[in-house]
Amino acid sequence: MGKSLARKLIESHLVAGKPVAGDEIGITADQILLTDTNGTLAFLQFEALGFPHVRPPRVVTYIDHNVYQFDSRNSDDHRYLQTASRRYGAVFSKPGNGICHQVHLESFSAPGQTLLGTDSHTPLCGAAGMLAIGAGGLDVAVAMGGGPHYLTMPQIVAVRLRGALGPWVTAKDVILELLRRLSVRGGAGKIFEYTGPGLPALSLPQRMTIANMGAELTLTTSIFPSDEVTRDYFRRLGREADWRPAAPDPDADYDAAIDVDLSTITPLIALPGSPDRVVPIEEVAGTAVEQVMAGSCTNGSWEDVWSVTQVVRGGRVHPSVSFVVFPGSHRILEVMAREGLVQDLLAAGVVISESTCGACPGIGHVPAAGARSLRAFNRNFPGRSGAKDDQVYLCSSVVAAASALTGRITDPRARPPLPALVLPADFLASDAGFVPPAAPGEPAEVVRGPNIKDVPLGEPVADRLAAPVLLKLGDKISTDHISPGGSAALVFRSNVPAIAEFTFKYVDPEFVARAKAAGRGLLVAGELYGQGSSREAAAVAPMYLGVRAVLAKSFAPIHRANLINWGVVPLTIEPDTYDAIEPGETLTLEAVRASLVADGRVTVVSERTGARHTARCLLTPREREILLAGGLLAHTRALSRA
């Protein structure tokens, strides 16, 4: 049997392990993508590891989340990242130049290469035939120094597309349909590879939307072939020389397959709370909204802003609604201005924001208390918008635009069909937003502001751990729950002691004080603990506050890797064990080190009842060494002293 595209790319970059589903493998990274949120800590870790220069051929640092400068702290981080990029060999993308995923695909994507990024939506570049994977900052720091990126070999699933999308149905509805079918845990340990006769009907921006939101399925990544559709888009970008074909073999073998008939999909909406609470738009049509947004790394392409403009042209945003559009990149905004879209949007009362992540992680445009917000974004976990008890619905760009005109969630199928998409002759634009690294031999000083603190080290795993359960949580706890977004918290991404003060702020405001008083503690959680963003602060901050182990029914893969990298033991427990544990009670983990070295079965004893439970922590030999040492930084430093 032939090979899938994903398998071809894994095998061509494999440096450790065997590509057998479930086994640990190590692959090389051709390109690295850093954001200002997780990337700041990643560069601090890179420096702490002592690397003299980045090793991958292409490393790019983006300022796209913490763009707004309310005081000097974000600006200090920007200056640090710019000077570190210049010193160590990375391209620097200035604030306002655009959202990392959109900009990276436009400017640097290369079919057939691997990309590792400090953001969970890095798989967007899989739309261009790349193997693009999101990871924690410490894993990325190691890859920046030339080390392999380790992951569990995923199952490769063919998503076979047929048919074509109907009027007012978009790629956003395709990925929402998959979330409706599979839930946010349905892609764990898998790569979705899109195939089938329906592929040619999907433009590259449509593929970008689907690949981007595959992160909400907990996929390792998503990948599309690099075909003539890709080639045409690269030509319009002025990058046809960077295009190459990349496709599976005609008789490619897959671990599983999913069939999707594009012609049967209808406009869909994700209800507040989770991206998989998906219903047909008819079920919520007529619901009043006060805020509408389009854009983000999921829906900030030319195709999205063009379709929004077609809907609102000649109309007016409803008096009760604020409608904000976030173009995905400075390039898209420049072309919008050149092609007349900006004028039409402004005339309709649309607010055009800077090309940033902005409101998606709760930075700016926070909705009013109790207001409903309809967003063509990717996530709607509680509190992510920056407001506690928010009500955020997810939809396509055209549903957002139609609803902005009426003030209510509106099914656009009652409107005349949109005209056929018109692409500009080219997407050529200024590259003034990029700063190159220093030339060889050119002096370059790294500048740290007062808000930037040294990276903390984890502690070696104890032989025996007796500690209270600081918090018992339910299912689907996201990294937004653990370390919330919003401008107040995200400004401290380079300051672990400060950002630790926000840990579980919206879940339990007393958590930080309780953790400090206990000195050492445990967390207990349900299914898919740590889903969502790859933000490393969700592992580092609890560790800094004394959390030494998390007992959960299951873990999101990136967060599990982050816990190991920071010396926090991720223990999987059975439902009856979860039910038996009470918040506040003391649990004793017996012979932890010996158990991790042996079979990974750790005995957990309840001081309250005397009951004995078994938790599991199955580790590869590499993970075991890292965890026992207290995390990757501590492990690396110990090796350097040996």
C-alpha positions as CSV (number, residue, x, y, z in Angstrom):
1,M,0.0,0.0,0.0
2,G,1.1,3.6,-0.6
3,K,1.8,6.3,2.0
4,S,-0.3,9.2,3.2
5,L,1.2,12.7,2.9
6,A,1.5,13.0,6.7
7,R,3.4,9.7,6.9
8,K,5.8,10.9,4.1
9,L,6.6,14.1,5.9
10,I,7.0,12.4,9.2
11,E,9.4,9.7,7.8
12,S,11.4,12.3,5.8
13,H,12.0,14.3,9.1
14,L,12.3,11.3,11.5
15,V,15.4,11.2,13.7
16,A,14.2,9.1,16.6
17,G,11.8,6.2,17.1
18,K,9.6,4.3,14.6
19,P,6.5,5.7,13.0
20,V,4.2,3.3,14.6
21,A,0.9,4.7,16.0
22,G,1.3,5.1,19.8
23,D,5.1,5.0,19.9
24,E,7.2,8.1,20.7
25,I,9.0,9.6,17.7
26,G,11.4,12.6,17.3
27,I,11.3,14.8,14.2
28,T,13.3,17.8,13.0
29,A,11.7,21.2,12.5
30,D,12.5,23.1,9.3
31,Q,10.7,26.2,10.6
32,I,9.8,27.7,14.0
33,L,7.0,30.1,14.8
34,L,7.0,32.1,18.1
35,T,4.3,34.3,19.5
36,D,4.6,37.1,22.0
37,T,2.7,35.1,24.6
38,N,4.4,31.7,24.8
39,G,7.3,32.9,22.7
40,T,8.7,35.3,25.3
41,L,9.1,32.4,27.8
42,A,10.4,30.2,25.0
43,F,13.2,32.7,24.3
44,L,14.0,33.0,28.0
45,Q,14.3,29.2,28.1
46,F,16.4,29.2,24.9
47,E,18.8,31.5,26.7
48,A,18.7,29.5,29.9
49,L,19.7,26.4,27.9
50,G,22.7,28.2,26.6
51,F,22.2,27.9,22.9
52,P,24.3,30.4,20.9
53,H,22.1,30.7,17.8
54,V,18.9,29.2,16.4
55,R,19.5,26.2,14.3
56,P,16.4,25.7,12.0
57,P,16.7,27.5,8.7
58,R,13.6,29.7,9.4
59,V,12.6,31.1,12.8
60,V,10.0,33.9,13.0
61,T,8.9,35.8,16.2
62,Y,5.4,37.4,16.0
63,I,3.9,40.2,18.1
64,D,0.2,39.4,17.6
65,H,-1.5,38.8,21.0
66,N,-0.1,41.4,23.5
67,V,-0.1,44.3,21.0
68,Y,-1.9,46.9,23.0
69,Q,0.5,49.0,25.2
70,F,-1.4,50.1,28.3
71,D,1.9,50.6,30.1
72,S,5.5,49.7,29.4
73,R,5.3,46.0,30.2
74,N,4.1,44.7,26.8
75,S,6.5,47.1,25.1
76,D,9.3,45.7,27.3
77,D,8.5,42.2,26.1
78,H,8.4,43.4,22.5
79,R,11.8,45.0,22.8
80,Y,13.2,41.8,24.5
81,L,11.8,39.6,21.7
82,Q,13.0,42.0,18.9
83,T,16.5,42.2,20.4
84,A,16.7,38.4,21.2
85,S,15.5,37.7,17.6
86,R,18.1,39.9,16.2
87,R,20.8,38.4,18.4
88,Y,20.0,34.8,17.9
89,G,19.0,34.7,14.2
90,A,15.2,35.0,14.0
91,V,13.0,37.3,11.8
92,F,10.9,39.7,13.9
93,S,7.3,40.6,12.9
94,K,6.3,43.9,14.4
95,P,3.1,44.7,16.3
96,G,0.3,45.2,13.7
97,N,2.0,43.1,11.0
98,G,-0.5,40.4,11.6
99,I,-1.5,37.2,13.3
100,C,1.3,34.7,13.2
101,H,-0.5,31.8,11.5
102,Q,-2.0,34.0,8.7
103,V,1.3,35.9,8.2
104,H,3.4,32.7,8.3
105,L,1.4,31.0,5.6
106,E,1.5,34.1,3.4
107,S,5.2,34.8,3.8
108,F,7.1,31.7,4.9
109,S,5.0,28.5,4.4
110,A,6.7,25.8,2.3
111,P,4.9,22.6,1.2
112,G,6.7,19.5,2.3
113,Q,8.4,21.2,5.3
114,T,7.8,20.9,9.1
115,L,6.7,23.8,11.3
116,L,6.7,23.9,15.1
117,G,5.0,26.7,16.8
118,T,4.3,28.0,20.4
119,D,0.6,28.3,19.6
120,S,-2.0,25.6,19.4
121,H,-3.3,26.9,16.1
122,T,0.0,26.5,14.3
123,P,-1.6,23.6,12.2
124,L,-3.2,26.3,10.0
125,C,-0.1,26.0,7.8
126,G,-1.1,22.4,7.1
127,A,-3.4,24.0,4.6
128,A,-0.3,24.6,2.4
129,G,0.9,21.0,2.7
130,M,3.2,21.5,5.7
131,L,3.4,19.3,8.8
132,A,2.6,22.1,11.2
133,I,2.4,21.3,15.0
134,G,1.7,23.4,18.1
135,A,3.8,22.7,21.2
136,G,4.7,24.2,24.6
137,G,7.4,26.9,24.7
138,L,10.0,24.7,26.3
139,D,9.7,22.0,23.6
140,V,10.0,24.8,21.0
141,A,13.1,26.3,22.8
142,V,14.8,22.9,22.4
143,A,13.9,22.7,18.7
144,M,15.2,26.2,18.3
145,G,18.5,24.9,19.5
146,G,18.5,22.1,17.0
147,G,16.9,19.3,19.1
148,P,14.2,17.0,17.8
149,H,10.6,17.6,18.7
150,Y,9.2,14.5,20.4
151,L,5.6,13.4,20.1
152,T,3.5,10.3,20.1
153,M,3.1,8.9,16.6
154,P,-0.5,9.8,15.7
155,Q,-3.0,7.8,13.8
156,I,-3.5,9.2,10.4
157,V,-7.2,9.6,9.4
158,A,-8.4,10.3,5.9
159,V,-11.2,12.9,5.8
160,R,-12.7,12.1,2.4
161,L,-14.5,15.1,1.0
162,R,-17.1,15.0,-1.8
163,G,-19.6,17.4,-3.3
164,A,-19.4,21.1,-2.9
165,L,-20.6,23.7,-0.4
166,G,-24.0,25.3,-1.0
167,P,-24.9,29.0,-0.9
168,W,-24.0,30.7,2.4
169,V,-22.2,27.6,3.7
170,T,-18.5,28.1,4.4
171,A,-15.4,26.2,5.5
172,K,-16.2,27.2,9.1
173,D,-19.4,25.1,8.9
174,V,-17.3,22.2,7.7
175,I,-15.1,22.2,10.8
176,L,-18.1,22.9,13.1
177,E,-19.8,19.9,11.6
178,L,-16.8,17.8,12.5
179,L,-16.9,19.2,16.0
180,R,-20.6,18.4,16.2
181,R,-19.9,14.8,15.2
182,L,-16.7,14.1,17.1
183,S,-16.5,16.6,20.1
184,V,-13.5,18.5,21.3
185,R,-11.8,15.2,22.3
186,G,-12.5,13.3,19.1
187,G,-9.2,14.1,17.4
188,A,-6.8,13.2,20.3
189,G,-3.8,11.3,19.0
190,K,-4.7,11.8,15.4
191,I,-3.8,13.7,12.2
192,F,-6.6,14.5,9.9
193,E,-5.5,14.4,6.2
194,Y,-8.0,15.8,3.8
195,T,-8.6,14.0,0.6
196,G,-11.3,13.2,-2.0
197,P,-13.0,14.7,-5.0
198,G,-14.4,17.6,-3.0
199,L,-10.9,19.1,-2.4
200,P,-10.5,21.2,-5.6
201,A,-13.6,23.1,-4.6
202,L,-12.0,24.4,-1.4
203,S,-9.8,27.5,-1.7
204,L,-6.6,27.8,0.3
205,P,-8.2,30.3,2.7
206,Q,-11.1,27.8,3.3
207,R,-8.5,25.1,3.9
208,M,-6.8,27.4,6.4
209,T,-10.0,27.7,8.4
210,I,-10.4,24.0,8.6
211,A,-6.8,23.2,9.5
212,N,-6.7,26.0,12.1
213,M,-9.8,24.8,14.0
214,G,-8.7,21.2,13.9
215,A,-7.0,22.3,17.2
216,E,-10.4,22.4,18.7
217,L,-10.8,18.7,17.9
218,T,-7.5,18.1,19.9
219,L,-5.8,16.9,16.7
220,T,-2.0,16.7,16.6
221,T,-2.4,18.5,13.3
222,S,-4.4,18.7,10.0
223,I,-2.9,18.6,6.5
224,F,-4.1,19.2,3.0
225,P,-2.2,18.4,-0.2
226,S,-0.2,21.1,-2.0
227,D,-2.0,21.1,-5.4
228,E,-2.9,23.6,-8.1
229,V,-5.2,25.5,-5.7
230,T,-2.2,26.0,-3.5
231,R,0.0,26.9,-6.4
232,D,-2.4,29.6,-7.6
233,Y,-2.5,31.2,-4.2
234,F,1.3,31.2,-3.9
235,R,1.4,32.8,-7.3
236,R,-0.9,35.7,-6.1
237,L,1.4,36.0,-3.1
238,G,4.4,36.4,-5.4
239,R,5.9,33.2,-4.0
240,E,5.3,30.6,-6.7
241,A,9.0,29.7,-6.6
242,D,8.4,28.4,-3.0
243,W,5.6,26.1,-4.2
244,R,6.0,22.4,-4.7
245,P,3.5,19.6,-5.1
246,A,2.9,17.4,-2.0
247,A,0.3,14.7,-2.1
248,P,-0.4,11.2,-0.8
249,D,0.2,8.2,-3.0
250,P,-2.9,7.2,-5.0
251,D,-3.2,4.0,-3.0
252,A,-2.4,5.6,0.4
253,D,-3.1,3.5,3.5
254,Y,-4.8,5.2,6.4
255,D,-5.6,4.1,10.0
256,A,-9.2,5.2,9.6
257,A,-11.5,7.3,7.4
258,I,-14.3,9.8,7.8
259,D,-16.6,10.7,4.9
260,V,-18.0,14.3,4.6
261,D,-20.5,15.3,1.9
262,L,-20.0,19.0,1.6
263,S,-23.3,19.5,-0.2
264,T,-25.2,18.3,2.9
265,I,-23.7,20.8,5.4
266,T,-25.8,23.8,6.5
267,P,-24.9,27.0,8.5
268,L,-24.0,26.0,12.0
269,I,-23.5,27.8,15.4
270,A,-21.5,26.7,18.4
271,L,-23.3,27.6,21.6
272,P,-21.5,29.4,24.5
273,G,-19.1,27.3,26.6
274,S,-17.4,25.0,24.1
275,P,-16.7,24.9,20.3
276,D,-18.4,21.5,20.1
277,R,-21.8,22.6,21.3
278,V,-22.8,22.9,17.7
279,V,-26.4,23.3,16.5
280,P,-28.0,24.3,13.1
281,I,-28.5,28.0,12.9
282,E,-32.3,27.6,12.9
283,E,-32.2,26.6,16.5
284,V,-30.9,30.0,17.7
285,A,-32.0,32.3,14.8
286,G,-33.6,35.4,16.3
287,T,-31.4,35.5,19.4
288,A,-30.4,39.1,20.1
289,V,-26.7,40.0,20.2
290,E,-24.9,43.1,21.3
291,Q,-21.5,42.4,19.9
292,V,-20.4,40.7,16.6
293,M,-16.8,40.0,15.4
294,A,-15.1,38.6,12.4
295,G,-11.5,37.9,11.7
296,S,-8.9,36.2,13.9
297,C,-6.4,33.5,12.7
298,T,-9.4,31.3,11.8
299,N,-11.4,33.8,9.7
300,G,-9.2,36.7,8.8
301,S,-8.4,35.9,5.2
302,W,-9.2,37.9,2.1
303,E,-12.0,35.6,1.4
304,D,-13.6,36.3,4.8
305,V,-13.3,40.0,4.7
306,W,-14.5,40.1,1.1
307,S,-17.6,38.1,2.0
308,V,-18.3,40.3,5.0
309,T,-18.0,43.4,2.7
310,Q,-20.5,41.9,0.2
311,V,-23.0,41.4,3.0
312,V,-22.8,44.8,4.6
313,R,-22.2,46.9,1.5
314,G,-25.0,49.5,1.2
315,G,-26.4,48.6,4.6
316,R,-25.8,49.7,8.2
317,V,-24.7,47.9,11.3
318,H,-27.7,47.6,13.7
319,P,-27.8,50.4,16.3
320,S,-27.6,47.9,19.2
321,V,-24.6,46.1,17.8
322,S,-20.8,46.7,17.8
323,F,-19.3,45.0,14.8
324,V,-15.5,44.6,14.7
325,V,-13.4,43.0,12.0
326,F,-9.9,41.8,12.6
327,P,-8.0,41.3,9.3
328,G,-5.6,38.4,9.6
329,S,-2.6,40.3,8.4
330,H,-1.2,43.7,7.4
331,R,-1.0,42.3,3.9
332,I,-4.8,41.6,3.8
333,L,-5.5,45.0,5.3
334,E,-3.3,46.7,2.6
335,V,-5.1,44.8,-0.2
336,M,-8.5,45.6,1.4
337,A,-7.6,49.3,1.2
338,R,-6.3,48.9,-2.4
339,E,-9.4,47.1,-3.5
340,G,-11.9,49.5,-1.9
341,L,-13.2,47.2,0.9
342,V,-12.1,49.5,3.7
343,Q,-14.4,52.3,2.4
344,D,-17.4,50.0,2.2
345,L,-16.9,48.6,5.6
346,L,-16.4,52.0,7.3
347,A,-19.5,53.3,5.5
348,A,-21.6,50.5,7.0
349,G,-20.4,51.3,10.5
350,V,-17.9,48.4,10.9
351,V,-14.9,49.0,13.1
352,I,-11.7,47.7,11.6
353,S,-9.2,46.7,14.2
354,E,-5.4,46.3,13.9
355,S,-4.4,42.9,12.5
356,T,-4.0,41.2,15.9
357,C,-5.4,38.3,17.9
358,G,-7.2,41.0,19.9
359,A,-10.5,40.0,21.3
360,C,-10.1,36.3,20.7
361,P,-7.9,35.8,23.8
362,G,-9.7,38.6,25.6
363,I,-7.4,41.5,24.8
364,G,-9.7,44.4,23.9
365,H,-13.3,44.6,22.9
366,V,-14.4,42.7,26.0
367,P,-18.2,42.3,25.9
368,A,-20.5,43.9,28.5
369,A,-21.6,41.9,31.5
370,G,-24.3,39.4,30.4
371,A,-24.1,40.4,26.7
372,R,-24.2,37.9,23.9
373,S,-21.3,38.0,21.5
374,L,-21.4,36.3,18.1
375,R,-17.9,35.7,16.8
376,A,-16.3,34.2,13.7
377,F,-13.4,33.0,15.9
378,N,-12.3,29.6,17.1
379,R,-12.9,29.3,20.8
380,N,-15.6,30.2,23.3
381,F,-14.4,28.7,26.5
382,P,-16.0,30.4,29.6
383,G,-14.2,33.6,30.4
384,R,-11.9,33.6,27.3
385,S,-13.4,36.9,26.1
386,G,-12.1,38.6,29.2
387,A,-15.5,38.7,30.9
388,K,-16.6,36.2,33.6
389,D,-19.9,34.4,32.7
390,D,-19.6,35.5,29.1
391,Q,-22.0,34.2,26.4
392,V,-19.9,33.7,23.2
393,Y,-21.3,32.0,20.1
394,L,-19.1,30.9,17.2
395,C,-20.2,31.1,13.6
396,S,-18.9,31.8,10.0
397,S,-18.0,35.3,8.7
398,V,-21.2,35.5,6.6
399,V,-23.4,34.6,9.5
400,A,-21.6,37.2,11.6
401,A,-22.1,39.9,8.9
402,A,-25.8,39.2,8.3
403,S,-26.4,39.2,12.1
404,A,-24.6,42.5,12.6
405,L,-27.1,44.2,10.3
406,T,-30.2,42.8,12.1
407,G,-29.0,42.7,15.7
408,R,-30.0,39.1,16.0
409,I,-28.5,35.8,14.9
410,T,-29.6,35.6,11.3
411,D,-29.8,32.7,8.9
412,P,-28.2,34.3,5.7
413,R,-29.9,31.8,3.4
414,A,-32.9,34.1,3.2
415,R,-30.7,36.6,1.4
416,P,-29.8,36.5,-2.3
417,P,-26.7,34.4,-2.8
418,L,-23.3,36.1,-2.7
419,P,-21.7,36.9,-6.0
420,A,-18.9,34.6,-7.0
421,L,-15.6,35.2,-5.1
422,V,-13.4,37.7,-6.8
423,L,-9.7,37.4,-6.0
424,P,-7.3,40.3,-6.6
425,A,-4.8,39.8,-9.3
426,D,-2.2,39.6,-6.6
427,F,-1.7,39.9,-2.9
428,L,1.6,41.7,-3.2
429,A,2.1,44.1,-0.2
430,S,4.8,45.9,1.8
431,D,7.2,43.8,3.9
432,A,7.9,46.8,6.2
433,G,6.6,44.9,9.2
434,F,9.5,42.4,9.2
435,V,12.9,43.0,10.8
436,P,15.7,40.7,9.8
437,P,18.2,39.2,12.2
438,A,21.7,40.7,12.7
439,A,24.2,39.9,10.0
440,P,27.1,37.5,11.0
441,G,29.6,39.4,13.2
442,E,27.2,42.4,13.7
443,P,26.9,43.2,17.4
444,A,23.4,42.6,18.9
445,E,22.5,43.2,22.5
446,V,19.5,41.5,24.2
447,V,17.6,44.1,26.3
448,R,15.4,42.9,29.2
449,G,12.9,45.2,30.9
450,P,12.0,45.2,34.6
451,N,8.9,43.0,34.1
452,I,11.0,40.1,32.6
453,K,12.0,37.6,35.2
454,D,14.2,34.5,35.2
455,V,12.6,31.2,34.3
456,P,11.9,29.1,37.5
457,L,13.1,25.5,37.8
458,G,11.0,22.6,38.8
459,E,11.8,20.2,41.6
460,P,12.8,16.6,41.3
461,V,9.9,14.3,41.9
462,A,9.7,13.2,45.6
463,D,9.8,9.6,46.7
464,R,6.6,10.2,48.7
465,L,4.2,13.0,48.4
466,A,1.5,13.8,50.9
467,A,-0.5,16.9,49.9
468,P,-4.0,18.3,50.0
469,V,-6.4,18.4,47.0
470,L,-6.3,22.1,46.3
471,L,-9.1,22.0,43.7
472,K,-11.4,19.3,42.2
473,L,-12.5,20.2,38.7
474,G,-14.9,18.8,36.2
475,D,-14.5,17.8,32.5
476,K,-13.0,19.9,29.7
477,I,-11.0,22.3,31.9
478,S,-9.2,24.5,29.4
479,T,-5.9,26.3,29.8
480,D,-8.1,29.5,29.8
481,H,-9.6,28.2,33.1
482,I,-6.2,27.4,34.5
483,S,-4.3,30.6,33.4
484,P,-6.9,33.0,32.0
485,G,-6.5,35.3,29.0
486,G,-7.2,39.0,29.0
487,S,-4.9,42.0,29.1
488,A,-4.5,42.0,32.9
489,A,-2.9,38.5,32.9
490,L,-1.3,38.1,29.6
491,V,1.0,41.1,30.2
492,F,2.9,38.9,32.7
493,R,3.8,36.1,30.3
494,S,7.5,36.9,30.9
495,N,7.0,37.1,34.7
496,V,6.0,33.7,36.2
497,P,5.6,34.9,39.8
498,A,3.2,37.6,38.7
499,I,1.2,35.5,36.3
500,A,0.9,32.8,38.9
501,E,-1.4,35.2,40.9
502,F,-4.0,34.7,38.2
503,T,-4.1,30.9,38.4
504,F,-7.8,29.6,38.4
505,K,-8.9,33.2,39.0
506,Y,-12.3,32.7,37.5
507,V,-12.8,29.2,38.8
508,D,-11.8,29.7,42.4
509,P,-10.6,33.2,43.5
510,E,-9.1,31.7,46.7
511,F,-7.0,29.1,44.9
512,V,-3.7,31.0,44.9
513,A,-3.9,31.8,48.7
514,R,-4.8,28.2,49.5
515,A,-1.9,26.9,47.3
516,K,0.6,29.2,49.0
517,A,-0.6,28.2,52.5
518,A,-0.4,24.5,51.6
519,G,3.1,24.7,50.1
520,R,2.6,21.5,48.2
521,G,-0.7,20.5,46.5
522,L,-2.6,18.3,44.1
523,L,-5.2,19.0,41.5
524,V,-8.0,16.5,40.5
525,A,-9.9,16.9,37.2
526,G,-12.1,15.0,34.8
527,E,-11.8,14.4,31.1
528,L,-9.5,16.4,28.8
529,Y,-7.8,18.5,31.4
530,G,-5.8,21.3,29.8
531,Q,-7.6,21.5,26.4
532,G,-7.4,24.5,24.2
533,S,-4.4,26.9,24.0
534,S,-0.9,25.6,24.3
535,R,-0.1,28.4,26.8
536,E,2.7,27.2,29.0
537,A,1.7,29.4,31.9
538,A,-1.1,26.9,32.6
539,A,1.7,24.4,33.7
540,V,4.4,26.7,35.0
541,A,2.2,28.8,37.2
542,P,0.6,25.9,39.2
543,M,4.1,24.4,39.5
544,Y,5.4,27.7,40.9
545,L,2.5,27.6,43.4
546,G,3.5,24.2,44.6
547,V,1.3,21.8,42.5
548,R,3.3,18.6,42.2
549,A,0.8,16.3,40.5
550,V,-2.5,16.5,38.6
551,L,-4.9,13.5,38.8
552,A,-7.2,13.5,35.9
553,K,-9.4,11.1,33.9
554,S,-7.5,12.2,30.7
555,F,-5.2,15.0,29.5
556,A,-5.0,17.2,26.4
557,P,-1.7,16.1,24.7
558,I,0.1,19.5,24.6
559,H,-0.8,20.2,28.3
560,R,0.4,16.8,29.4
561,A,3.7,17.4,27.7
562,N,4.0,20.9,29.4
563,L,3.3,19.3,32.8
564,I,6.1,16.8,32.3
565,N,8.4,19.6,31.0
566,W,7.9,21.4,34.3
567,G,8.2,18.5,36.7
568,V,4.5,18.1,37.5
569,V,3.3,14.4,37.5
570,P,0.3,13.8,35.2
571,L,-1.6,10.9,36.7
572,T,-4.5,9.3,34.9
573,I,-7.3,8.0,37.2
574,E,-10.4,5.9,36.8
575,P,-13.9,7.4,37.2
576,D,-14.5,5.7,40.5
577,T,-11.2,7.1,41.9
578,Y,-12.3,10.6,40.7
579,D,-15.7,10.1,42.4
580,A,-14.1,9.0,45.7
581,I,-11.8,12.0,46.1
582,E,-13.1,15.0,48.0
583,P,-11.7,18.6,47.6
584,G,-9.4,19.5,50.5
585,E,-8.6,16.0,51.6
586,T,-5.0,14.9,51.9
587,L,-3.8,12.2,49.5
588,T,-0.5,10.3,49.8
589,L,1.3,9.2,46.7
590,E,3.4,6.3,47.7
591,A,6.8,5.4,46.2
592,V,6.3,7.8,43.4
593,R,9.9,7.7,41.9
594,A,10.1,3.9,42.1
595,S,6.7,3.6,40.6
596,L,7.5,5.9,37.7
597,V,10.7,3.9,37.0
598,A,8.9,0.6,37.2
599,D,5.4,0.3,35.6
600,G,4.0,3.8,36.1
601,R,1.3,2.6,38.5
602,V,1.3,4.9,41.5
603,T,-0.6,4.1,44.7
604,V,-2.8,6.9,46.0
605,V,-4.0,6.7,49.6
606,S,-6.8,8.8,51.0
607,E,-6.0,10.0,54.5
608,R,-9.7,10.6,55.1
609,T,-11.0,7.1,54.3
610,G,-7.9,5.0,54.1
611,A,-8.9,3.8,50.6
612,R,-6.2,2.9,48.2
613,H,-6.4,3.7,44.5
614,T,-4.2,3.2,41.6
615,A,-3.2,6.0,39.2
616,R,-1.2,5.6,36.0
617,C,1.6,7.7,34.5
618,L,2.8,5.9,31.4
619,L,6.0,7.5,30.2
620,T,8.6,7.0,27.5
621,P,12.2,6.6,28.8
622,R,12.9,10.2,27.7
623,E,9.8,11.6,29.5
624,R,10.7,9.6,32.6
625,E,14.2,11.1,32.9
626,I,12.8,14.6,32.4
627,L,10.0,14.3,34.9
628,L,12.1,12.7,37.6
629,A,14.7,15.5,37.3
630,G,12.0,18.1,37.8
631,G,11.4,19.1,34.2
632,L,13.3,19.7,31.0
633,L,15.3,22.7,32.1
634,A,16.4,21.0,35.3
635,H,17.2,17.8,33.4
636,T,19.3,19.7,30.8
637,R,21.2,21.6,33.4
638,A,22.0,18.4,35.3
639,L,23.3,16.8,32.1
640,S,25.5,19.8,31.4
641,R,27.1,19.5,34.8
642,A,27.7,15.8,34.4
